Amino acid sequence: MNTPEHSQLGKASAYIDQYDASLLFPIPRVAKRRDIGLDAVTPFFGADMWSAFELSWLNLRGKPQVALAHFTVPCESSNIIESKSLKLYLNSFNNTRFADVDAVKARLRADLSEAAWRPIPPVDQTAGGFSAPSIGVTIVLPEMFDREPVYELDGLSLDRLDVECTRYTPAPDLLRVVPDEPAVSEVLTSNLLKSNCLVTGQPDWASVQIRYSGLPIEQEGLLQYLVSYRNHNEFHEQCVERIFMDIWTRCKPAKLSVYARYTRRGGLDINPFRTSYPQAMPGNTRTARQ
């Protein structure tokens, strides 16, 4: 089983500019989910939405091509893909020739799907075999760059509150509902989410949106809880699932979704979304800090 300590994070890495799918390093989701009390069945579904800002390859005449890419990795997949390994993998396209953008897209989808679902083949051709969903891949060519919008997350900002913050590791006991109040449906946001890389300890900055229906969550405690991630070491996807489960178990909303947009590192940003109820995925639209 791949573990974060065996990845290329925090290590000197050779620059490989010829296509090499073996650079991808999947990490099973199961271990960290067990840490937050989850087994094979989760109370949420959703996806991890990635944006890649440093995608390039050569056409058949050797002329460089550039593009942006968006990837959608279902949270039901067996693995997350470690971000440095994805950067190294994308670098391996830089001096590799492809017939056209469709060939690049097909290669990305096949390789990322295999890594996300390993050891289960994404497509099993045997009769009655398992067929895992492929990773969503969108490539944005330069003529469409000016259609990439910048929006902030909708909702009431928790950051307006003047609260005292003294705890900087996750403190779910700060979460509580307001007693004797009617149920509400509301959307709350904060730009103050910060955690650290699980391996390197480098800071990860994010904006977060919490949408729920149920007894009103005390906003001061929720903001203090989000700030309490400030010195916490965990990958983006794992932080969002931990936030979801803490709110889900302590506040017991009827419906809940948690969506975080992390600032980019190494030309990549990761934006996990988890929801307890069917709804459309958010648009993979960057915020100003991204």
C-alpha positions in Angstrom: 0.0 0.0 0.0 1.3 3.5 -0.9 1.7 5.8 2.1 2.4 9.5 2.0 5.9 9.0 3.4 6.9 7.0 0.3 5.8 9.7 -2.1 8.0 12.4 -3.7 6.8 15.0 -1.3 9.7 16.9 0.4 12.3 15.0 -1.7 14.5 16.1 -4.6 12.9 15.0 -7.8 14.3 14.6 -11.3 12.5 16.6 -14.0 11.2 14.0 -16.5 9.9 15.6 -19.7 8.9 12.5 -21.6 5.6 10.9 -20.9 5.7 8.6 -17.9 2.4 7.4 -16.2 4.3 5.6 -13.5 5.0 9.0 -11.9 1.5 9.1 -10.5 1.3 8.1 -6.8 -2.1 7.1 -5.6 -2.7 6.9 -1.8 -5.7 4.9 -0.5 -8.4 6.9 1.1 -9.3 4.2 3.6 -6.7 4.8 6.3 -7.6 8.4 6.9 -11.3 7.7 6.7 -10.9 5.1 9.5 -9.3 7.9 11.6 -12.7 9.8 11.5 -14.8 6.8 12.1 -15.7 5.8 8.6 -15.8 2.4 7.0 -16.7 1.4 3.5 -20.0 3.2 3.7 -19.8 7.0 4.0 -22.6 9.5 4.7 -21.5 11.7 1.8 -20.7 11.7 -1.8 -19.0 14.3 -4.1 -15.7 14.8 -5.8 -12.3 16.4 -5.7 -12.0 19.1 -8.4 -8.5 19.8 -9.6 -7.3 22.7 -11.8 -3.9 22.4 -13.6 -2.4 25.6 -14.8 0.8 24.3 -16.2 -0.2 21.8 -18.9 1.9 21.7 -22.1 2.9 19.2 -24.8 4.2 19.2 -28.4 2.2 18.8 -31.5 3.4 16.4 -34.2 5.6 19.1 -35.7 7.3 19.7 -32.4 5.5 23.0 -31.7 4.7 23.5 -28.0 1.0 23.7 -27.0 -0.4 25.1 -23.7 -3.7 24.7 -22.0 -5.5 24.6 -18.6 -7.1 21.4 -17.4 -9.8 20.6 -14.9 -10.0 17.1 -13.4 -13.0 15.7 -11.4 -12.1 12.7 -9.1 -15.1 11.0 -7.5 -14.8 10.7 -3.8 -15.9 7.1 -4.1 -12.6 6.3 -5.8 -10.2 4.1 -4.0 -7.4 6.6 -3.9 -6.4 10.2 -3.8 -3.6 11.2 -6.2 -0.7 12.8 -4.4 -0.3 16.3 -5.8 3.4 16.4 -6.4 3.2 13.2 -8.3 0.5 14.7 -10.5 2.7 17.7 -11.2 5.6 15.4 -12.1 3.3 13.4 -14.3 2.0 16.5 -16.1 5.6 17.7 -16.6 6.3 14.5 -18.5 4.0 15.7 -21.2 6.2 18.7 -21.9 8.4 17.2 -24.6 6.0 14.5 -25.7 4.3 14.7 -29.1 0.5 14.1 -29.4 -1.6 14.1 -32.5 -4.1 16.6 -31.1 -5.8 17.8 -27.9 -8.2 14.9 -27.9 -5.3 12.5 -27.7 -4.0 14.4 -24.7 -7.4 14.4 -23.0 -7.8 10.6 -23.6 -4.3 9.9 -22.1 -5.0 12.0 -19.1 -8.4 10.4 -18.5 -7.0 6.8 -18.8 -4.0 7.4 -16.6 -5.8 9.4 -13.9 -8.7 6.9 -13.8 -6.3 4.0 -13.4 -4.5 5.7 -10.5 -7.6 6.8 -8.7 -9.2 3.3 -8.8 -6.1 1.1 -8.5 -6.0 -1.9 -8.0 -9.5 -2.1 -9.5 -9.3 -1.6 -13.3 -11.4 1.4 -14.4 -13.0 -0.7 -17.1 -13.3 -4.4 -16.8 -14.2 -5.9 -20.1 -15.3 -9.3 -18.7 -19.0 -10.1 -18.8 -20.6 -8.7 -15.7 -17.4 -7.2 -14.5 -17.0 -4.0 -12.5 -16.7 -0.8 -14.4 -15.5 2.2 -12.4 -16.3 5.7 -13.5 -13.5 7.5 -15.3 -12.1 10.8 -14.1 -13.7 13.8 -15.7 -11.2 15.8 -17.8 -11.8 19.2 -19.4 -9.0 21.0 -21.3 -9.3 24.7 -21.8 -7.3 26.0 -24.8 -5.8 29.5 -25.0 -8.6 31.0 -27.1 -10.9 30.2 -24.2 -8.7 31.5 -21.3 -10.6 34.8 -21.0 -13.8 32.8 -20.3 -12.3 31.4 -17.1 -14.1 33.5 -14.4 -13.1 34.4 -10.9 -15.8 34.3 -8.2 -15.9 34.2 -4.4 -17.9 31.6 -2.6 -21.5 32.6 -2.0 -22.8 32.8 1.5 -22.8 34.7 4.8 -19.2 35.3 5.8 -18.2 34.0 9.3 -15.1 36.2 9.1 -17.2 39.3 10.1 -17.4 37.9 13.6 -14.9 39.3 16.2 -14.1 36.1 18.0 -11.2 35.1 20.2 -9.2 32.2 18.8 -6.9 30.2 21.0 -7.0 26.6 19.6 -5.1 25.7 16.5 -5.6 21.9 16.2 -9.0 20.5 15.3 -11.4 21.1 18.2 -14.8 19.6 17.3 -16.1 20.4 20.8 -16.4 24.0 19.6 -19.2 23.0 17.3 -22.7 23.3 18.8 -26.2 24.2 17.8 -28.3 27.1 19.1 -30.9 25.5 21.4 -34.7 26.3 21.2 -34.5 27.8 17.8 -36.4 26.7 14.7 -34.5 24.9 11.9 -32.8 27.0 9.2 -31.3 26.5 5.8 -28.2 28.7 5.4 -24.9 29.0 3.6 -21.8 30.1 5.6 -18.3 30.9 4.3 -14.9 31.7 5.6 -11.5 32.6 4.1 -9.7 31.6 7.3 -9.2 27.9 6.7 -5.5 26.9 6.8 -4.0 23.5 7.3 -0.6 22.1 6.5 0.7 19.4 4.2 0.7 16.0 5.9 4.3 15.3 4.9 6.1 18.6 4.4 4.3 20.8 6.9 4.0 23.6 4.3 0.9 25.8 4.6 -2.3 25.1 2.6 -4.7 28.1 2.4 -8.4 27.8 1.6 -11.8 29.3 1.5 -14.6 27.1 2.7 -18.4 27.0 2.2 -20.8 25.2 4.5 -24.3 24.7 3.4 -26.8 23.0 5.7 -30.4 22.6 6.8 -31.2 21.9 10.5 -31.0 23.5 13.9 -28.9 26.6 13.6 -25.2 26.1 14.1 -23.6 28.6 16.5 -21.6 30.8 14.1 -18.9 31.9 16.6 -18.1 28.3 17.5 -18.1 27.3 13.8 -15.6 30.0 13.0 -13.4 29.0 15.9 -13.6 25.4 14.8 -12.4 26.2 11.3 -9.6 28.3 12.6 -8.5 25.4 14.8 -7.2 23.6 11.7 -4.4 26.2 11.5 -1.6 23.9 12.7 -3.2 20.6 11.5 -1.3 18.4 9.1 -3.5 16.6 6.6 -4.2 16.5 2.9 -6.9 18.8 1.5 -9.4 16.0 0.8 -8.9 14.6 4.3 -9.5 18.0 6.0 -12.8 18.5 4.2 -14.0 15.0 5.1 -13.0 15.6 8.7 -14.9 19.0 8.8 -17.9 17.3 7.2 -17.9 14.4 9.8 -17.4 16.7 12.8 -20.4 18.9 11.8 -22.5 15.9 10.8 -22.0 14.1 14.1 -22.0 17.0 16.5 -24.6 19.3 14.9 -26.8 16.6 13.2 -28.1 18.7 10.3 -30.7 17.2 8.1 -28.6 18.1 5.1 -25.0 19.2 4.8 -22.4 20.0 2.2 -18.8 21.2 2.7 -16.8 22.7 -0.2 -13.3 24.1 0.1 -11.1 25.8 -2.5 -7.4 25.6 -1.7 -4.9 28.0 -3.2 -2.6 26.5 -5.8 0.8 25.0 -5.3 3.0 23.7 -8.0 0.5 24.9 -10.6 -2.3 22.8 -9.1 -5.3 23.6 -6.9 -7.5 21.0 -5.2 -11.1 21.7 -4.3 -12.9 19.0 -2.4 -16.7 18.9 -2.3 -18.7 16.6 0.0 -22.5 16.5 0.3 -25.0 14.3 2.2 -27.8 14.9 -0.4 -28.1 14.9 -4.2 -27.2 18.2 -5.8 -25.3 19.5 -8.8 -21.5 19.8 -8.4 -20.3 23.3 -7.9 -18.7 24.9 -10.9 -14.9 24.5 -10.8 -14.5 28.3 -10.7 -11.4 29.8 -9.0 -11.5 32.4 -6.3 -9.2 35.5 -6.4 -6.6 33.8 -4.2 -6.3 30.9 -6.5 
